[in-house]
Amino acid sequence: MSGTFLRAALAFCGLLITFSIAASAQGGKSIKIADLELQVAGTGQPATQLQYAFQAGDVLVLDLENKAKTNYKVTVQEYFSSSPLYSIEETKKLNNLRLTAPQKSVYTITLQSLSQTSTKSHFTLTRIPKSESTQNFNTLVAWRTVKDTVWTTTTEKVLVKNDLKSETVVDKTFRLASLTNITSNNRSTERFKLPAGTKHWVYWVGVGQESVQALQETGKTLAKGATALLTGSNPLVAFGLGLLPQLPQVKSSGYISYHLFNKNNAYLFKEDEDGWKPYTVASGKDVLSDYGKVLINQTPKTDDGYLYLGFENPSTITGLDLTLKVVAFIDNPVYQSRTVRKPAKITTRREPILAAD
């Protein structure tokens, strides 16, 4: 009898030790994280979903009381997995359903009433941590929007620089009669139009061959190297590109005056009628040679799109040969073919943010 009692006592002690080890293995205290009165969506509605975060080894305890006594479909699935942790097609309730989280992640609990309309239910979810160290793990889930980009490569022309190219607008020599010449006019006008895309323009006017020769001598200094390639040894082009700070000025007899006009004022000026008014840019009085640079935003806008340079020879006895040159400078974009990486498709998705351990 005493032996039987001893064996029973030892067995009871072993059972106590087993329960103690099991309790020690689970470690954490159970925490109720959801106690909800729910309207579970019917078959004609999007399913009701609840999402919580759990640590690896956590035990989830689910209870669902179906007040309408209809069947439910229930699924529990790790957010990044394609296989459910638990799934049942038809059940009227969940009673102390225990599931172990295989890894730290977000878990989605999906509830769907098999009736056409939503039904009222009471849902509770309890977490039993694997250990005391994860007792305070935050089960709430935060979300962020992530953009996924599919890239492609393509070859396209890319602007690498924006040069200027020159375009000669006027290059001519003409005669200005003296004031007393009864067969020819001592006043003349030259009409010109700037090409589209002009950024600025330069002009040069010179009286007689001496002025032309002085300009040509300046051009000879540009006859070598990169400057010659850029300008074609044209000093007016070099001046317009900023490669020459100035152009030669000749001192001699035989002076003229010039002004910039629109069409109406150019006519009044040429006919020596009262009332003509010049523009303030591109003008000179009593010059033998002269030049200038005019930005496009300084250039007057005219009704017909043309500008008119008017010239006057004030000499009473001497006719003059006059040379006029106008050069426009236009944007000249330079492109290179490059392989570039471009987004072909951008999609957005929500991604959970888990609390740090």
C-alpha positions as CSV (number, residue, x, y, z in Angstrom):
1,M,0.0,0.0,0.0
2,S,2.8,2.3,0.9
3,G,4.6,1.5,-2.4
4,T,1.5,2.3,-4.4
5,F,1.2,5.6,-2.6
6,L,4.8,6.4,-3.3
7,R,4.5,5.7,-7.0
8,A,1.4,7.9,-7.2
9,A,3.1,10.7,-5.4
10,L,6.1,10.5,-7.7
11,A,3.8,10.5,-10.8
12,F,2.0,13.6,-9.5
13,C,5.3,15.4,-8.9
14,G,6.3,14.5,-12.5
15,L,3.1,15.9,-13.8
16,L,3.7,19.1,-11.9
17,I,7.2,19.4,-13.3
18,T,5.8,18.8,-16.8
19,F,3.2,21.6,-16.4
20,S,5.9,23.9,-14.9
21,I,8.2,23.3,-17.9
22,A,5.4,23.9,-20.4
23,A,4.4,27.1,-18.7
24,S,8.1,28.2,-18.5
25,A,8.5,27.4,-22.3
26,Q,5.6,29.6,-23.2
27,G,6.9,32.3,-21.0
28,G,4.7,35.4,-21.9
29,K,1.4,36.4,-20.5
30,S,-1.7,36.2,-22.8
31,I,-2.8,39.6,-24.2
32,K,-6.2,40.2,-25.7
33,I,-5.6,42.4,-28.7
34,A,-9.1,42.4,-30.3
35,D,-12.6,42.3,-28.8
36,L,-14.9,43.4,-31.6
37,E,-18.5,43.5,-32.6
38,L,-18.3,43.0,-36.3
39,Q,-20.6,43.2,-39.3
40,V,-19.0,40.3,-41.4
41,A,-19.4,41.0,-45.1
42,G,-21.8,38.8,-47.1
43,T,-21.0,37.0,-50.4
44,G,-22.0,40.0,-52.4
45,Q,-19.5,42.3,-50.6
46,P,-15.7,42.5,-50.2
47,A,-14.6,40.2,-47.4
48,T,-14.0,41.6,-44.0
49,Q,-10.2,41.6,-43.2
50,L,-8.3,42.2,-40.0
51,Q,-4.5,42.6,-39.9
52,Y,-2.2,42.3,-37.0
53,A,1.5,41.8,-36.5
54,F,2.9,38.8,-34.5
55,Q,6.3,37.6,-33.5
56,A,7.7,34.2,-34.5
57,G,6.4,31.6,-32.1
58,D,3.4,33.7,-30.9
59,V,0.2,31.7,-30.3
60,L,-2.9,33.3,-31.8
61,V,-6.2,32.4,-30.1
62,L,-9.3,33.1,-32.2
63,D,-12.9,33.1,-31.0
64,L,-15.8,34.0,-33.3
65,E,-19.4,34.0,-32.1
66,N,-21.9,33.9,-35.0
67,K,-25.0,35.7,-33.8
68,A,-26.9,35.0,-37.0
69,K,-26.0,31.3,-37.0
70,T,-25.0,31.4,-40.6
71,N,-21.9,29.7,-42.1
72,Y,-18.6,31.6,-42.4
73,K,-15.5,31.1,-44.5
74,V,-12.4,31.9,-42.4
75,T,-8.8,32.2,-43.6
76,V,-5.7,33.2,-41.7
77,Q,-2.7,33.9,-43.9
78,E,0.8,35.5,-43.5
79,Y,0.9,38.7,-45.6
80,F,3.8,37.7,-47.8
81,S,2.8,34.0,-48.2
82,S,0.6,32.4,-50.8
83,S,-0.4,29.5,-48.6
84,P,-2.9,30.1,-45.7
85,L,-1.9,29.3,-42.2
86,Y,-5.5,28.2,-41.6
87,S,-8.5,27.9,-43.8
88,I,-12.0,26.6,-43.4
89,E,-14.8,26.9,-46.0
90,E,-17.8,26.6,-43.7
91,T,-18.0,27.1,-40.0
92,K,-20.6,28.6,-37.7
93,K,-18.1,29.7,-35.0
94,L,-14.5,29.6,-33.9
95,N,-13.9,28.4,-30.4
96,N,-10.4,28.8,-28.9
97,L,-8.8,28.2,-32.3
98,R,-5.0,28.2,-31.6
99,L,-2.4,28.9,-34.3
100,T,1.3,29.5,-34.0
101,A,2.9,32.3,-36.1
102,P,5.8,30.7,-38.0
103,Q,7.7,34.0,-38.4
104,K,7.6,37.6,-37.5
105,S,5.2,39.2,-40.0
106,V,1.7,40.6,-40.6
107,Y,-1.2,38.2,-40.6
108,T,-4.5,38.7,-42.3
109,I,-7.7,37.3,-40.9
110,T,-10.3,37.1,-43.6
111,L,-14.0,36.6,-42.6
112,Q,-16.8,36.1,-45.2
113,S,-20.4,35.3,-44.3
114,L,-21.9,32.8,-46.8
115,S,-25.2,34.7,-46.6
116,Q,-26.0,37.4,-49.2
117,T,-25.9,40.2,-46.6
118,S,-23.5,41.0,-43.8
119,T,-24.1,39.4,-40.4
120,K,-23.4,40.5,-36.9
121,S,-20.6,38.6,-35.0
122,H,-18.5,38.9,-31.9
123,F,-14.7,38.4,-32.6
124,T,-11.9,38.2,-30.1
125,L,-8.2,37.6,-30.7
126,T,-5.7,36.8,-28.0
127,R,-1.9,36.7,-28.3
128,I,0.3,34.5,-26.2
129,P,3.9,35.6,-26.6
130,K,6.5,32.9,-27.0
131,S,8.7,34.5,-24.3
132,E,8.7,37.3,-21.9
133,S,11.2,39.2,-24.1
134,T,8.6,39.7,-26.7
135,Q,5.8,40.5,-24.3
136,N,5.5,44.2,-25.4
137,F,5.7,43.6,-29.1
138,N,3.5,46.0,-31.0
139,T,0.8,44.1,-32.9
140,L,-0.6,47.2,-34.7
141,V,0.4,47.5,-38.4
142,A,1.5,50.7,-40.1
143,W,1.6,51.0,-43.9
144,R,3.7,52.8,-46.4
145,T,3.2,53.2,-50.2
146,V,6.0,51.7,-52.3
147,K,6.6,52.4,-55.9
148,D,7.8,49.5,-58.1
149,T,9.5,50.7,-61.3
150,V,10.1,48.6,-64.4
151,W,13.0,50.2,-66.3
152,T,13.9,50.1,-70.0
153,T,16.8,51.4,-72.0
154,T,16.5,53.4,-75.2
155,T,18.8,55.4,-77.5
156,E,17.9,59.1,-77.9
157,K,19.4,62.3,-78.8
158,V,20.5,64.4,-75.8
159,L,21.3,68.1,-75.8
160,V,24.9,68.5,-74.8
161,K,25.4,72.2,-75.6
162,N,23.8,75.1,-77.3
163,D,26.2,76.8,-79.7
164,L,25.5,79.9,-81.9
165,K,25.7,79.8,-85.6
166,S,26.1,82.9,-87.8
167,E,23.9,83.8,-90.7
168,T,24.8,86.7,-93.1
169,V,21.7,88.9,-93.5
170,V,23.2,91.8,-95.5
171,D,26.5,92.1,-97.3
172,K,26.5,94.8,-100.0
173,T,28.1,98.0,-101.2
174,F,26.1,100.9,-102.7
175,R,26.5,104.6,-103.6
176,L,25.3,107.6,-101.7
177,A,25.2,110.7,-103.9
178,S,26.2,114.1,-102.6
179,L,23.6,116.6,-101.4
180,T,23.8,118.6,-104.6
181,N,23.5,115.7,-107.0
182,I,20.2,116.3,-108.9
183,T,20.1,112.8,-110.4
184,S,20.6,110.6,-107.3
185,N,19.5,110.7,-103.7
186,N,22.0,111.4,-100.9
187,R,19.8,109.2,-98.7
188,S,19.2,105.5,-99.0
189,T,17.6,102.7,-96.9
190,E,18.3,99.0,-96.7
191,R,15.6,96.5,-95.6
192,F,16.4,93.3,-93.8
193,K,14.7,90.6,-91.8
194,L,16.3,88.7,-88.9
195,P,15.9,84.8,-89.2
196,A,13.8,82.9,-86.7
197,G,15.7,82.0,-83.5
198,T,18.0,85.0,-83.6
199,K,19.6,85.7,-80.2
200,H,21.5,88.8,-81.3
201,W,22.8,90.5,-84.4
202,V,25.7,92.7,-85.3
203,Y,26.3,95.2,-88.0
204,W,29.2,97.1,-89.6
205,V,29.0,100.1,-91.9
206,G,32.1,101.6,-93.6
207,V,32.7,104.4,-96.1
208,G,35.1,103.8,-98.9
209,Q,37.7,101.2,-99.7
210,E,40.0,102.2,-96.8
211,S,37.4,101.1,-94.3
212,V,36.8,97.8,-96.1
213,Q,40.6,97.1,-96.2
214,A,41.0,97.8,-92.5
215,L,38.2,95.2,-91.8
216,Q,39.9,92.7,-94.1
217,E,43.2,93.1,-92.3
218,T,41.6,92.3,-89.1
219,G,40.2,89.1,-90.7
220,K,43.7,87.9,-91.5
221,T,44.5,87.7,-87.8
222,L,41.8,85.0,-87.5
223,A,43.2,82.8,-90.3
224,K,44.6,80.1,-88.1
225,G,43.4,77.6,-85.5
226,A,40.0,77.2,-83.9
227,T,39.0,80.8,-84.3
228,A,39.3,80.5,-88.1
229,L,37.1,77.3,-88.0
230,L,34.4,79.1,-85.9
231,T,34.3,82.3,-87.8
232,G,35.5,81.5,-91.4
233,S,38.0,84.4,-90.8
234,N,35.1,86.8,-90.8
235,P,35.9,89.6,-88.2
236,L,32.3,90.6,-87.9
237,V,31.4,87.0,-87.0
238,A,34.3,86.9,-84.5
239,F,33.0,90.1,-82.9
240,G,29.5,88.7,-82.7
241,L,30.8,85.5,-81.0
242,G,32.8,87.6,-78.5
243,L,36.2,86.4,-79.9
244,L,37.1,90.0,-80.9
245,P,36.6,92.8,-78.4
246,Q,36.3,95.5,-81.1
247,L,36.6,96.2,-84.8
248,P,38.9,98.7,-86.6
249,Q,37.8,102.4,-86.9
250,V,39.3,104.4,-89.7
251,K,39.9,108.1,-89.5
252,S,39.5,109.9,-92.8
253,S,37.3,112.4,-94.6
254,G,33.8,111.5,-95.9
255,Y,31.4,111.0,-93.1
256,I,27.8,109.6,-93.1
257,S,25.0,109.3,-90.6
258,Y,22.7,106.3,-90.2
259,H,19.6,105.3,-88.2
260,L,17.3,102.3,-87.7
261,F,13.7,102.6,-88.8
262,N,10.4,100.9,-89.3
263,K,8.9,101.0,-92.8
264,N,6.9,104.3,-92.5
265,N,9.7,106.2,-90.9
266,A,12.2,104.8,-93.4
267,Y,10.1,106.2,-96.2
268,L,9.8,109.7,-94.6
269,F,13.6,109.7,-94.0
270,K,14.5,108.7,-97.6
271,E,12.1,111.3,-99.1
272,D,13.5,113.9,-96.6
273,E,10.0,114.6,-95.3
274,D,9.3,116.0,-91.8
275,G,8.2,113.7,-89.0
276,W,10.5,110.7,-89.3
277,K,11.6,109.1,-86.0
278,P,14.4,106.6,-85.7
279,Y,14.8,103.9,-83.1
280,T,17.4,104.6,-80.4
281,V,19.5,101.4,-81.2
282,A,21.9,101.1,-84.2
283,S,22.5,104.7,-85.0
284,G,25.5,107.0,-85.6
285,K,26.2,110.5,-86.7
286,D,29.2,111.7,-88.8
287,V,31.0,108.4,-88.9
288,L,33.4,106.9,-91.4
289,S,33.0,103.3,-90.0
290,D,30.9,102.0,-87.2
291,Y,29.6,98.8,-85.8
292,G,27.4,97.5,-83.0
293,K,25.8,94.5,-81.4
294,V,22.0,94.4,-80.7
295,L,20.3,91.7,-78.5
296,I,17.0,90.4,-79.7
297,N,15.2,91.8,-76.7
298,Q,16.6,95.2,-77.6
299,T,15.4,94.8,-81.2
300,P,12.2,96.7,-82.1
301,K,9.2,94.7,-83.3
302,T,7.8,96.0,-86.6
303,D,4.4,95.5,-88.3
304,D,5.9,93.9,-91.4
305,G,8.7,92.1,-89.6
306,Y,11.4,94.1,-91.4
307,L,14.0,96.5,-90.1
308,Y,15.3,99.4,-92.2
309,L,18.8,101.0,-91.9
310,G,18.8,104.5,-93.4
311,F,21.9,106.3,-94.5
312,E,22.6,110.0,-95.3
313,N,25.6,111.6,-97.0
314,P,25.7,115.2,-95.8
315,S,28.5,116.2,-98.2
316,T,27.5,118.8,-100.8
317,I,30.0,117.8,-103.4
318,T,31.4,114.2,-102.7
319,G,29.5,111.0,-103.4
320,L,30.4,108.1,-101.2
321,D,30.6,104.3,-101.6
322,L,29.1,102.6,-98.5
323,T,29.4,99.0,-97.4
324,L,26.9,97.4,-95.1
325,K,27.2,94.1,-93.4
326,V,24.6,92.5,-91.0
327,V,25.1,89.1,-89.4
328,A,22.5,87.3,-87.2
329,F,23.5,84.7,-84.5
330,I,21.0,81.9,-84.1
331,D,20.7,79.1,-81.5
332,N,22.4,76.0,-82.8
333,P,21.7,73.1,-80.4
334,V,24.3,70.2,-80.5
335,Y,23.0,66.7,-79.7
336,Q,24.6,63.4,-79.1
337,S,23.1,59.9,-79.2
338,R,23.1,58.3,-75.8
339,T,21.6,55.2,-74.2
340,V,19.4,56.3,-71.4
341,R,17.5,54.4,-68.8
342,K,13.8,55.3,-68.5
343,P,10.9,54.0,-66.5
344,A,8.6,51.9,-68.6
345,K,6.0,51.2,-65.9
346,I,5.4,52.4,-62.4
347,T,3.1,50.6,-60.0
348,T,2.3,51.4,-56.4
349,R,1.5,49.0,-53.6
350,R,1.1,49.1,-49.9
351,E,3.7,47.5,-47.7
352,P,3.5,46.9,-43.9
353,I,6.0,48.4,-41.5
354,L,6.7,46.2,-38.5
355,A,7.9,47.4,-35.2
356,A,11.6,46.8,-34.3
357,D,12.4,43.9,-32.0
